[in-house]
Amino acid sequence: MSLRIEAVSKKYKRANKEFEILRNIDLTVNDGEFVCILGPSGCGKSTLLNIIAGFEKVTEGKVLLDGKEVNSPGPDRAVVFQEHALFPWLKVIDNVEFGMKVAGIPKSERRERALKYLEMMHLTKFKDSFVHELSGGMKQRVSIARALCLDSNILLMDEPFSSLDSQTRELLQLEVQRIWWNTKKTVVFITHSIEEAVLLADRIILMPASLDSEKKEFRIQLSRPRQIANMDVTYMVSKIMKEFKKEVEKVAKSEYDEGWNLEKDSILYDDSSSVGIGL
């Protein structure tokens, strides 16, 4: 299922003032493609995902799925949020089945699908556990299994690993690569981590900090599964970091005192700095 974003702009009104967060965004995501949207805080990447999901409406432009305009949430798009959003009073398997139950899928089919994706996420022995009995990483794996059960064509993921510790995050990055490879779903993944984007994506969209700037695209043509220690991954991270740093500096200049400059930071850039000596 192809996704087309055409000249999308988004404005908000707060206290009788208008704020623009997206301006004239064009993007095509091909069927089965894994696209990461990367950018500094406040650049509108989560807002764009919410528009694709149908949670928010555009001010201008349109979003098309196979030529049909998106105006509301639908079963063709499943969403995994930053927080797991599970129901604490339901067992794991009931949480996974919940979306299918709302969709009217028969109980026997719900159970079959739920067990299939719990097995894919290595959680079958916890199917009868309650949410409070799970670790943070396990909760997010349940959330992913619930989204996959809907059998949607497009999977939208909004920084799903941002609250996890680094070890758990690395494990789930590998799991998501494996799941995407096995299911061939179209994935749009929001992240602020360059390393995560390079590990996961076929293509990275770097959102600009300024509405007057153009987004940039990077194609990641590396073999899978990818790991951060790989030299090719490190090279791509370094390449994208140069562009990302420019966007971060734009944000910092708008928020810090006049005259601040990332390149002039003595701790980060002065070779004579003693930070780290003896470690």
Backbone torsions as a table, in degrees:
resi	resn	phi	psi	omega
1	MET	NA	119.9	-177.9
2	SER	-85.1	143.1	179.3
3	LEU	-116.7	128.2	-178.9
4	ARG	-127.1	122.6	176.5
5	ILE	-107.7	118.9	-172.6
6	GLU	-118.2	112.8	172.5
7	ALA	47.5	46.1	-176.3
8	VAL	-81.0	128.8	173.0
9	SER	-127.5	150.3	179.5
10	LYS	-139.4	127.8	177.7
11	LYS	-125.7	146.9	175.6
12	TYR	-118.7	155.2	172.6
13	LYS	-117.4	125.5	177.4
14	ARG	-137.6	127.5	179.2
15	ALA	50.6	45.8	177.8
16	ASN	64.6	16.1	174.9
17	LYS	-115.7	146.9	-179.0
18	GLU	-103.4	131.8	178.1
19	PHE	-120.9	133.1	178.7
20	GLU	-105.6	127.5	-178.3
21	ILE	-112.8	-27.0	175.4
22	LEU	-129.8	142.6	178.9
23	ARG	-139.3	117.1	169.7
24	ASN	52.6	51.9	-179.7
25	ILE	-85.7	125.8	174.4
26	ASP	-117.8	132.1	-179.1
27	LEU	-161.1	136.5	172.8
28	THR	-117.9	129.5	175.1
29	VAL	-114.6	119.7	-175.8
30	ASN	-81.0	159.4	179.9
31	ASP	-57.2	126.5	177.6
32	GLY	81.0	4.8	-177.7
33	GLU	-86.6	146.6	174.7
34	PHE	-106.7	109.3	-177.3
35	VAL	-115.1	127.5	173.7
36	CYS	-102.9	132.4	174.5
37	ILE	-104.3	117.1	-171.5
38	LEU	-117.4	147.9	176.5
39	GLY	171.0	163.9	178.7
40	PRO	-68.5	163.9	178.6
41	SER	-58.9	138.1	176.8
42	GLY	86.8	3.6	-177.4
43	CYS	-83.2	-8.9	176.3
44	GLY	98.8	12.4	-176.2
45	LYS	-67.2	-41.8	177.5
46	SER	-70.0	-35.0	176.0
47	THR	-61.7	-41.4	178.2
48	LEU	-62.4	-41.6	178.4
49	LEU	-64.2	-40.3	178.3
50	ASN	-63.9	-33.2	176.3
51	ILE	-68.3	-43.3	177.5
52	ILE	-61.6	-40.5	-179.5
53	ALA	-69.1	-20.6	-177.8
54	GLY	92.7	8.5	179.1
55	PHE	-78.0	-27.6	178.3
56	GLU	-127.4	151.7	179.8
57	LYS	-100.8	149.0	178.4
58	VAL	-74.7	154.4	171.1
59	THR	-84.6	-40.8	175.2
60	GLU	-141.7	157.4	178.9
61	GLY	87.6	-166.9	-179.7
62	LYS	-159.8	159.2	175.1
63	VAL	-116.4	130.2	-177.1
64	LEU	-121.7	133.9	170.7
65	LEU	-114.0	113.4	-175.3
66	ASP	49.7	40.2	176.4
67	GLY	86.0	-7.9	-179.5
68	LYS	-99.6	132.8	-175.1
69	GLU	-73.0	137.9	178.5
70	VAL	-90.9	122.7	177.7
71	ASN	-126.7	-8.7	-176.4
72	SER	-158.9	167.4	175.5
73	PRO	-61.3	154.3	179.7
74	GLY	-155.8	162.9	-177.4
75	PRO	-69.1	-10.4	178.4
76	ASP	-80.7	-5.4	179.8
77	ARG	-132.5	115.5	175.4
78	ALA	-102.0	145.5	-174.9
79	VAL	-123.1	134.2	170.4
80	VAL	-113.9	120.6	-173.7
81	PHE	-91.2	173.9	177.1
82	GLN	-61.0	-42.7	175.6
83	GLU	-99.0	152.5	-171.7
84	HIS	-66.8	-27.4	177.2
85	ALA	54.5	40.7	177.7
86	LEU	-91.2	158.4	179.0
87	PHE	-89.7	114.7	-174.0
88	PRO	-66.6	-21.4	-178.5
89	TRP	-86.4	-3.8	178.5
90	LEU	-106.6	148.1	173.6
91	LYS	-70.4	166.4	-177.6
92	VAL	-54.3	-50.1	-175.7
93	ILE	-65.8	-33.3	177.8
94	ASP	-70.7	-35.3	173.4
95	ASN	-62.2	-43.4	-179.5
96	VAL	-65.7	-35.7	-178.2
97	GLU	-80.3	-12.8	-168.5
98	PHE	-57.3	-50.0	-179.1
99	GLY	-61.0	-37.9	178.9
100	MET	-68.3	-35.7	178.5
101	LYS	-64.1	-43.6	177.5
102	VAL	-61.6	-35.4	-179.3
103	ALA	-77.4	-5.2	176.5
104	GLY	83.5	19.3	178.8
105	ILE	-75.3	134.8	-178.0
106	PRO	-56.6	150.5	-173.4
107	LYS	-57.9	-43.8	-177.8
108	SER	-63.1	-39.2	178.9
109	GLU	-70.8	-37.7	177.5
110	ARG	-59.1	-47.7	-177.5
111	ARG	-64.2	-40.8	179.5
112	GLU	-62.3	-46.3	180.0
113	ARG	-65.9	-43.2	-178.0
114	ALA	-60.1	-44.9	179.7
115	LEU	-66.1	-36.0	178.7
116	LYS	-60.2	-48.0	-175.7
117	TYR	-81.6	-26.0	171.5
118	LEU	-65.8	-37.6	175.7
119	GLU	-65.1	-40.6	179.1
120	MET	-61.7	-33.3	179.8
121	MET	-94.3	8.6	177.9
122	HIS	58.4	48.9	-176.1
123	LEU	-129.5	11.5	-173.9
124	THR	-61.4	-33.8	-178.3
125	LYS	-75.1	-7.4	177.6
126	PHE	-109.0	13.8	-174.6
127	LYS	-61.1	-28.1	-179.0
128	ASP	-102.0	12.7	177.6
129	SER	-85.1	160.4	173.6
130	PHE	-95.7	161.5	-172.9
131	VAL	-58.3	-40.2	-176.1
132	HIS	-67.0	-12.9	179.5
133	GLU	-88.5	-1.7	-175.7
134	LEU	-104.4	154.3	172.7
135	SER	-77.4	170.0	179.7
136	GLY	-59.9	-42.2	178.9
137	GLY	-65.3	-38.6	178.9
138	MET	-66.0	-40.0	177.9
139	LYS	-60.1	-41.5	-179.2
140	GLN	-70.7	-31.6	175.1
141	ARG	-66.3	-37.0	175.0
142	VAL	-63.1	-41.3	179.2
143	SER	-61.8	-40.6	178.2
144	ILE	-67.3	-42.2	178.1
145	ALA	-60.6	-41.4	178.2
146	ARG	-60.9	-41.9	179.4
147	ALA	-66.8	-41.5	-179.0
148	LEU	-65.9	-32.5	-178.1
149	CYS	-60.9	-26.1	-179.4
150	LEU	-71.2	-10.8	177.9
151	ASP	55.4	37.7	179.0
152	SER	-74.0	153.9	178.7
153	ASN	-72.7	-31.7	-176.2
154	ILE	-122.0	134.4	177.3
155	LEU	-111.8	120.0	-179.8
156	LEU	-106.6	125.6	-175.0
157	MET	-127.9	118.5	-175.8
158	ASP	-104.2	91.5	-179.2
159	GLU	44.8	55.2	-171.8
160	PRO	-69.2	-15.4	-177.1
161	PHE	-111.7	9.9	-172.0
162	SER	-65.3	-27.2	-177.0
163	SER	-96.0	5.1	-175.6
164	LEU	-95.9	156.8	174.8
165	ASP	-69.0	161.3	-171.0
166	SER	-62.1	-38.0	-179.0
167	GLN	-66.7	-45.4	179.0
168	THR	-64.5	-39.0	179.4
169	ARG	-60.7	-45.2	179.9
170	GLU	-62.1	-40.6	178.7
171	LEU	-63.2	-42.9	-179.6
172	LEU	-71.1	-30.1	174.6
173	GLN	-62.2	-40.6	176.1
174	LEU	-66.4	-41.1	179.5
175	GLU	-62.1	-42.9	-179.2
176	VAL	-65.6	-37.9	175.1
177	GLN	-59.4	-45.2	-178.2
178	ARG	-65.7	-43.4	-179.2
179	ILE	-63.9	-44.8	179.2
180	TRP	-60.9	-41.9	-179.2
181	TRP	-63.6	-38.4	-178.1
182	ASN	-77.5	-33.7	-175.0
183	THR	-97.3	-24.3	-178.5
184	LYS	58.3	31.4	175.9
185	LYS	-75.2	155.6	171.7
186	THR	-79.3	126.8	-176.4
187	VAL	-123.3	130.8	169.8
188	VAL	-116.3	117.9	-169.0
189	PHE	-122.5	120.8	178.2
190	ILE	-91.6	133.7	177.8
191	THR	-154.4	156.2	171.1
192	HIS	-108.1	5.0	-177.1
193	SER	-102.7	119.7	178.2
194	ILE	-64.3	-43.6	-179.2
195	GLU	-58.4	-45.0	-179.7
196	GLU	-62.7	-42.4	179.9
197	ALA	-62.1	-43.9	-179.5
198	VAL	-67.2	-37.5	179.0
199	LEU	-63.7	-34.3	-168.9
200	LEU	-101.7	-34.3	-160.6
201	ALA	-89.5	150.7	161.1
202	ASP	-79.7	-34.3	-177.0
203	ARG	-146.6	137.8	178.9
204	ILE	-112.8	130.3	175.0
205	ILE	-105.6	114.5	178.2
206	LEU	-93.3	110.4	-179.0
207	MET	-76.9	139.4	-179.2
208	PRO	-77.5	151.9	175.1
209	ALA	-75.8	-28.2	-178.9
210	SER	-106.9	138.1	179.4
211	LEU	-65.7	-18.8	-179.7
212	ASP	-84.5	-8.3	-178.3
213	SER	-96.9	161.5	179.0
214	GLU	-95.6	144.9	172.3
215	LYS	-66.8	157.4	178.1
216	LYS	-120.3	151.9	-179.4
217	GLU	-123.9	143.1	176.7
218	PHE	-132.0	126.6	174.8
219	ARG	-92.0	130.0	-177.6
220	ILE	-106.5	96.1	-176.4
221	GLN	-102.7	65.3	-179.7
222	LEU	-118.6	150.6	-179.7
223	SER	-68.2	156.8	178.5
224	ARG	-117.0	156.9	-3.5
225	PRO	-72.9	149.7	-178.5
226	ARG	-102.2	145.6	176.6
227	GLN	-132.8	148.6	-170.9
228	ILE	-62.4	-25.6	-178.2
229	ALA	-76.7	-11.4	-179.2
230	ASN	-66.1	136.3	-175.4
231	MET	-65.0	-36.4	179.2
232	ASP	-67.1	-38.0	176.2
233	VAL	-64.1	-44.4	179.5
234	THR	-60.2	-41.2	179.1
235	TYR	-62.2	-45.4	-179.4
236	MET	-65.7	-39.0	177.3
237	VAL	-59.4	-45.1	179.9
238	SER	-63.1	-41.0	-179.6
239	LYS	-63.0	-45.4	-178.1
240	ILE	-73.3	-32.4	-180.0
241	MET	-57.9	-35.5	180.0
242	LYS	-60.8	-40.7	179.2
243	GLU	-77.5	-37.9	-179.3
244	PHE	-64.1	-38.8	-179.1
245	LYS	-61.3	-36.3	178.2
246	LYS	-62.7	-40.2	-179.5
247	GLU	-69.7	-40.6	178.8
248	VAL	-62.7	-39.6	-179.2
249	GLU	-64.9	-35.3	176.9
250	LYS	-61.6	-42.3	178.6
251	VAL	-64.4	-45.9	-177.7
252	ALA	-62.5	-40.3	-179.0
253	LYS	-64.5	-29.9	179.1
254	SER	-79.3	-17.5	-175.3
255	GLU	-111.0	-26.0	-177.1
256	TYR	-92.7	174.8	178.1
257	ASP	-64.0	153.8	-179.5
258	GLU	-61.0	137.9	178.7
259	GLY	96.7	-11.6	178.2
260	TRP	-65.8	140.5	179.5
261	ASN	-146.2	130.5	-177.9
262	LEU	-58.8	-39.7	-177.1
263	GLU	-68.9	-20.0	-177.8
264	LYS	-95.0	2.1	-179.7
265	ASP	-68.0	115.3	-172.7
266	SER	-66.8	-31.9	-179.3
267	ILE	-67.2	-42.0	-174.9
268	LEU	-83.8	-30.6	-167.2
269	TYR	-121.6	-9.0	-178.5
270	ASP	-87.8	117.8	-178.1
271	ASP	-64.1	-22.6	-178.3
272	SER	-83.7	-5.6	179.5
273	SER	-60.6	137.8	-177.5
274	SER	-89.3	0.8	-179.0
275	VAL	-60.8	125.6	176.2
276	GLY	95.8	-13.1	-179.1
277	ILE	-65.1	132.8	178.9
278	GLY	90.2	-4.6	178.7
279	LEU	-78.9	NA	NA
